[in-house]
Amino acid sequence: MSDSEESNINHAVFRDCLSTTLIRTESVGLPERKRRRRAKGSNHANETAAAPVSRDFRQDAEELAEFIDYLATEIFENLPDEIRDLDYRTWRESEALQAEYSFPLTASSLSHLNLPPSISETLQTYNLISPDPTLDSPLPATVEVFLIPILTAYITSRIAPPPASTASRTDACEICERSWIPLSYHHLIPRFVHDKVVKRGWHSKEDLQNVAWLCGACHRFVHHFKKHEELARYYYTVDLLLEEEEVQKWAAWVGKLRWKGGNTVRRAR
């Protein structure tokens, strides 16, 4: 695989990880268009626009997808090359890389990223980080804190060893059916409870490696949908998952998120 192809794949994975964070962020707001107002005693519009009114834009899938695509590209293109080009082999062969990005990631361990101020300004505008890191806030204090779950998911995805078999791999996510987005394999019977489900007779050993190929957003949705034991006992096939109304509604909504230009990076660094 060429460096360009690897970069495109990594950009797509990063965008998917970012989208998952934004989808799960209840406070995300999209500013309405700023309305100009007339100053008292003047016939000219005041050049200072009214304060933006925040509205929930998760309901507008097209607008959200456009914002995710823009933000992912802006951040990804400013990440260090070793993160942009990360894969299983380079991670395995570089002790320095493993030390620099050891888990759990922290704001301090990401302080060297030195992202441009424009990214912080964008995140503040869209109510994704606190406007003042010194104040108590439910929002991430800094860009680095905001990136912790995103880079954790991204790095975890890129350094995972390839599956023993890809014979069951599908062309599209088995839940939302998006085919233009990176897929990873999800153990339908979570590995954390493999010993328990066999011991209790819920499943045979042969069933433990059954997987579904899911996009990152659906993968993480499933893990938050039910606890490991419930997934193993009652939702051990894709069909069983899709019988649930909550899963159906999620699939219908997230399936509307489409990136312009597919999986390609819009600009070369």
C-alpha positions as a Python dict, from the first residue, in 0.01 Angstrom:
ca = {
    (1, 'M'): (0, 0, 0),
    (2, 'S'): (139, 344, -94),
    (3, 'D'): (192, 623, 159),
    (4, 'S'): (-89, 819, -6),
    (5, 'E'): (-334, 531, 28),
    (6, 'E'): (-232, 477, 392),
    (7, 'S'): (-281, 847, 465),
    (8, 'N'): (-626, 840, 307),
    (9, 'I'): (-725, 540, 518),
    (10, 'N'): (-593, 702, 835),
    (11, 'H'): (-773, 1027, 759),
    (12, 'A'): (-1097, 834, 714),
    (13, 'V'): (-1046, 646, 1042),
    (14, 'F'): (-967, 970, 1226),
    (15, 'R'): (-1277, 1135, 1083),
    (16, 'D'): (-1487, 840, 1196),
    (17, 'C'): (-1346, 863, 1550),
    (18, 'L'): (-1413, 1237, 1557),
    (19, 'S'): (-1768, 1183, 1434),
    (20, 'T'): (-1836, 941, 1718),
    (21, 'T'): (-1732, 1201, 1975),
    (22, 'L'): (-1944, 1474, 1817),
    (23, 'I'): (-2248, 1249, 1784),
    (24, 'R'): (-2225, 1166, 2154),
    (25, 'T'): (-2171, 1529, 2260),
    (26, 'E'): (-2504, 1665, 2377),
    (27, 'S'): (-2384, 2024, 2400),
    (28, 'V'): (-2272, 2061, 2039),
    (29, 'G'): (-2426, 2374, 1894),
    (30, 'L'): (-2415, 2530, 1551),
    (31, 'P'): (-2430, 2910, 1548),
    (32, 'E'): (-2716, 3056, 1351),
    (33, 'R'): (-2625, 3312, 1091),
    (34, 'K'): (-2536, 3631, 1267),
    (35, 'R'): (-2804, 3897, 1236),
    (36, 'R'): (-2686, 4255, 1206),
    (37, 'R'): (-2861, 4516, 1416),
    (38, 'R'): (-2883, 4887, 1384),
    (39, 'A'): (-2707, 5101, 1639),
    (40, 'K'): (-2915, 5357, 1822),
    (41, 'G'): (-2911, 5691, 1650),
    (42, 'S'): (-2754, 5553, 1334),
    (43, 'N'): (-2888, 5450, 997),
    (44, 'H'): (-2599, 5213, 941),
    (45, 'A'): (-2588, 4851, 1051),
    (46, 'N'): (-2375, 4790, 1353),
    (47, 'E'): (-2065, 4601, 1244),
    (48, 'T'): (-2072, 4405, 1569),
    (49, 'A'): (-2307, 4115, 1509),
    (50, 'A'): (-2543, 3981, 1768),
    (51, 'A'): (-2420, 3690, 1976),
    (52, 'P'): (-2466, 3359, 1794),
    (53, 'V'): (-2765, 3153, 1899),
    (54, 'S'): (-2667, 2793, 1956),
    (55, 'R'): (-2894, 2521, 1824),
    (56, 'D'): (-2870, 2145, 1822),
    (57, 'F'): (-2741, 2041, 1481),
    (58, 'R'): (-2727, 1667, 1533),
    (59, 'Q'): (-3072, 1652, 1375),
    (60, 'D'): (-2936, 1795, 1050),
    (61, 'A'): (-2727, 1505, 924),
    (62, 'E'): (-2602, 1680, 612),
    (63, 'E'): (-2485, 1987, 800),
    (64, 'L'): (-2326, 1779, 1074),
    (65, 'A'): (-2143, 1563, 818),
    (66, 'E'): (-2007, 1872, 646),
    (67, 'F'): (-1881, 2011, 977),
    (68, 'I'): (-1724, 1679, 1078),
    (69, 'D'): (-1548, 1654, 741),
    (70, 'Y'): (-1412, 2007, 774),
    (71, 'L'): (-1299, 1974, 1136),
    (72, 'A'): (-1143, 1630, 1086),
    (73, 'T'): (-936, 1755, 794),
    (74, 'E'): (-822, 2068, 977),
    (75, 'I'): (-705, 1869, 1278),
    (76, 'F'): (-565, 1567, 1093),
    (77, 'E'): (-351, 1776, 858),
    (78, 'N'): (-185, 1941, 1158),
    (79, 'L'): (-105, 1621, 1347),
    (80, 'P'): (255, 1493, 1353),
    (81, 'D'): (354, 1269, 1064),
    (82, 'E'): (401, 967, 1290),
    (83, 'I'): (33, 987, 1389),
    (84, 'R'): (-91, 1064, 1039),
    (85, 'D'): (96, 761, 900),
    (86, 'L'): (37, 525, 1193),
    (87, 'D'): (-24, 157, 1132),
    (88, 'Y'): (22, -175, 1312),
    (89, 'R'): (373, -236, 1181),
    (90, 'T'): (520, 109, 1253),
    (91, 'W'): (375, 101, 1604),
    (92, 'R'): (508, -249, 1675),
    (93, 'E'): (857, -157, 1552),
    (94, 'S'): (891, 179, 1732),
    (95, 'E'): (944, 178, 2108),
    (96, 'A'): (974, 556, 2099),
    (97, 'L'): (629, 587, 1941),
    (98, 'Q'): (480, 350, 2197),
    (99, 'A'): (633, 551, 2480),
    (100, 'E'): (524, 887, 2343),
    (101, 'Y'): (162, 780, 2297),
    (102, 'S'): (126, 528, 2577),
    (103, 'F'): (-221, 480, 2720),
    (104, 'P'): (-395, 640, 2891),
    (105, 'L'): (-337, 956, 2690),
    (106, 'T'): (-340, 1278, 2889),
    (107, 'A'): (-345, 1648, 2812),
    (108, 'S'): (22, 1660, 2910),
    (109, 'S'): (119, 1376, 2678),
    (110, 'L'): (-52, 1557, 2390),
    (111, 'S'): (87, 1902, 2469),
    (112, 'H'): (356, 1864, 2202),
    (113, 'L'): (95, 1858, 1923),
    (114, 'N'): (110, 2238, 1899),
    (115, 'L'): (-205, 2273, 1690),
    (116, 'P'): (-279, 2613, 1532),
    (117, 'P'): (-498, 2857, 1731),
    (118, 'S'): (-767, 2842, 1462),
    (119, 'I'): (-862, 2491, 1575),
    (120, 'S'): (-912, 2604, 1934),
    (121, 'E'): (-1119, 2898, 1811),
    (122, 'T'): (-1340, 2670, 1603),
    (123, 'L'): (-1398, 2431, 1892),
    (124, 'Q'): (-1489, 2721, 2121),
    (125, 'T'): (-1728, 2866, 1863),
    (126, 'Y'): (-1911, 2535, 1837),
    (127, 'N'): (-1926, 2487, 2213),
    (128, 'L'): (-1695, 2184, 2206),
    (129, 'I'): (-1434, 2316, 2448),
    (130, 'S'): (-1448, 2569, 2728),
    (131, 'P'): (-1378, 2931, 2630),
    (132, 'D'): (-1171, 2963, 2949),
    (133, 'P'): (-970, 2660, 3068),
    (134, 'T'): (-940, 2809, 3417),
    (135, 'L'): (-1315, 2795, 3483),
    (136, 'D'): (-1518, 2496, 3596),
    (137, 'S'): (-1706, 2363, 3295),
    (138, 'P'): (-1855, 2033, 3174),
    (139, 'L'): (-1674, 2097, 2846),
    (140, 'P'): (-1314, 1987, 2782),
    (141, 'A'): (-1078, 2255, 2906),
    (142, 'T'): (-844, 2250, 2606),
    (143, 'V'): (-801, 2112, 2257),
    (144, 'E'): (-574, 1842, 2399),
    (145, 'V'): (-841, 1725, 2644),
    (146, 'F'): (-1099, 1725, 2363),
    (147, 'L'): (-868, 1507, 2152),
    (148, 'I'): (-799, 1243, 2419),
    (149, 'P'): (-1093, 1010, 2337),
    (150, 'I'): (-1060, 1077, 1964),
    (151, 'L'): (-689, 997, 1943),
    (152, 'T'): (-733, 704, 2181),
    (153, 'A'): (-992, 551, 1949),
    (154, 'Y'): (-787, 636, 1640),
    (155, 'I'): (-460, 492, 1771),
    (156, 'T'): (-634, 182, 1907),
    (157, 'S'): (-790, 122, 1566),
    (158, 'R'): (-467, 169, 1369),
    (159, 'I'): (-241, -44, 1593),
    (160, 'A'): (-478, -339, 1628),
    (161, 'P'): (-338, -656, 1470),
    (162, 'P'): (-526, -765, 1160),
    (163, 'P'): (-791, -1035, 1217),
    (164, 'A'): (-688, -1394, 1164),
    (165, 'S'): (-945, -1421, 887),
    (166, 'T'): (-1122, -1160, 678),
    (167, 'A'): (-1344, -1412, 501),
    (168, 'S'): (-1654, -1269, 665),
    (169, 'R'): (-1567, -906, 583),
    (170, 'T'): (-1849, -708, 430),
    (171, 'D'): (-1840, -409, 196),
    (172, 'A'): (-2067, -200, 419),
    (173, 'C'): (-2134, -155, 789),
    (174, 'E'): (-2374, -427, 894),
    (175, 'I'): (-2583, -186, 1101),
    (176, 'C'): (-2600, 149, 919),
    (177, 'E'): (-2508, 3, 575),
    (178, 'R'): (-2263, 283, 492),
    (179, 'S'): (-2008, 152, 242),
    (180, 'W'): (-1785, 460, 213),
    (181, 'I'): (-1650, 448, 567),
    (182, 'P'): (-1375, 240, 737),
    (183, 'L'): (-1489, -84, 899),
    (184, 'S'): (-1351, -283, 1190),
    (185, 'Y'): (-1456, -617, 1327),
    (186, 'H'): (-1673, -634, 1638),
    (187, 'H'): (-1692, -951, 1847),
    (188, 'L'): (-2064, -1020, 1874),
    (189, 'I'): (-1988, -1205, 2197),
    (190, 'P'): (-1757, -960, 2380),
    (191, 'R'): (-1416, -1104, 2462),
    (192, 'F'): (-1442, -985, 2823),
    (193, 'V'): (-1708, -1250, 2892),
    (194, 'H'): (-1587, -1540, 2673),
    (195, 'D'): (-1499, -1764, 2966),
    (196, 'K'): (-1825, -1689, 3144),
    (197, 'V'): (-2056, -1758, 2848),
    (198, 'V'): (-1892, -2095, 2780),
    (199, 'K'): (-1898, -2193, 3147),
    (200, 'R'): (-2267, -2107, 3175),
    (201, 'G'): (-2355, -2280, 2852),
    (202, 'W'): (-2480, -1971, 2673),
    (203, 'H'): (-2255, -2037, 2374),
    (204, 'S'): (-2009, -2293, 2249),
    (205, 'K'): (-1642, -2216, 2197),
    (206, 'E'): (-1697, -2223, 1821),
    (207, 'D'): (-1932, -1924, 1848),
    (208, 'L'): (-1688, -1698, 2029),
    (209, 'Q'): (-1513, -1572, 1717),
    (210, 'N'): (-1830, -1463, 1539),
    (211, 'V'): (-1781, -1103, 1431),
    (212, 'A'): (-1971, -823, 1264),
    (213, 'W'): (-1805, -562, 1045),
    (214, 'L'): (-1906, -219, 1169),
    (215, 'C'): (-1811, 144, 1120),
    (216, 'G'): (-1656, 316, 1419),
    (217, 'A'): (-1974, 500, 1516),
    (218, 'C'): (-2187, 185, 1513),
    (219, 'H'): (-1913, -16, 1685),
    (220, 'R'): (-1905, 224, 1977),
    (221, 'F'): (-2284, 257, 1979),
    (222, 'V'): (-2319, -118, 2030),
    (223, 'H'): (-2075, -114, 2322),
    (224, 'H'): (-2280, 161, 2488),
    (225, 'F'): (-2614, 3, 2395),
    (226, 'K'): (-2596, -282, 2647),
    (227, 'K'): (-2350, -428, 2896),
    (228, 'H'): (-2115, -706, 2787),
    (229, 'E'): (-2319, -986, 2942),
    (230, 'E'): (-2642, -863, 2784),
    (231, 'L'): (-2477, -837, 2443),
    (232, 'A'): (-2340, -1189, 2478),
    (233, 'R'): (-2665, -1343, 2596),
    (234, 'Y'): (-2931, -1162, 2395),
    (235, 'Y'): (-2763, -975, 2106),
    (236, 'Y'): (-2507, -1218, 1968),
    (237, 'T'): (-2607, -1171, 1602),
    (238, 'V'): (-2657, -863, 1388),
    (239, 'D'): (-3019, -966, 1328),
    (240, 'L'): (-3087, -969, 1702),
    (241, 'L'): (-2936, -622, 1737),
    (242, 'L'): (-3144, -489, 1450),
    (243, 'E'): (-3465, -615, 1607),
    (244, 'E'): (-3433, -342, 1871),
    (245, 'E'): (-3610, -14, 1793),
    (246, 'E'): (-3327, 190, 1947),
    (247, 'V'): (-3077, 27, 1711),
    (248, 'Q'): (-3307, 79, 1413),
    (249, 'K'): (-3345, 450, 1491),
    (250, 'W'): (-2970, 487, 1538),
    (251, 'A'): (-2897, 310, 1208),
    (252, 'A'): (-3146, 525, 1019),
    (253, 'W'): (-2999, 846, 1159),
    (254, 'V'): (-2627, 776, 1139),
    (255, 'G'): (-2672, 631, 790),
    (256, 'K'): (-2751, 983, 670),
    (257, 'L'): (-2402, 1107, 757),
    (258, 'R'): (-2213, 1124, 429),
    (259, 'W'): (-1873, 1274, 369),
    (260, 'K'): (-1814, 1482, 60),
    (261, 'G'): (-1542, 1330, -156),
    (262, 'G'): (-1565, 987, 4),
    (263, 'N'): (-1257, 873, 197),
    (264, 'T'): (-1003, 1099, 32),
    (265, 'V'): (-809, 1374, 202),
    (266, 'R'): (-902, 1704, 46),
    (267, 'R'): (-558, 1863, 58),
    (268, 'A'): (-209, 1722, 59),
    (269, 'R'): (13, 1837, 340),
}
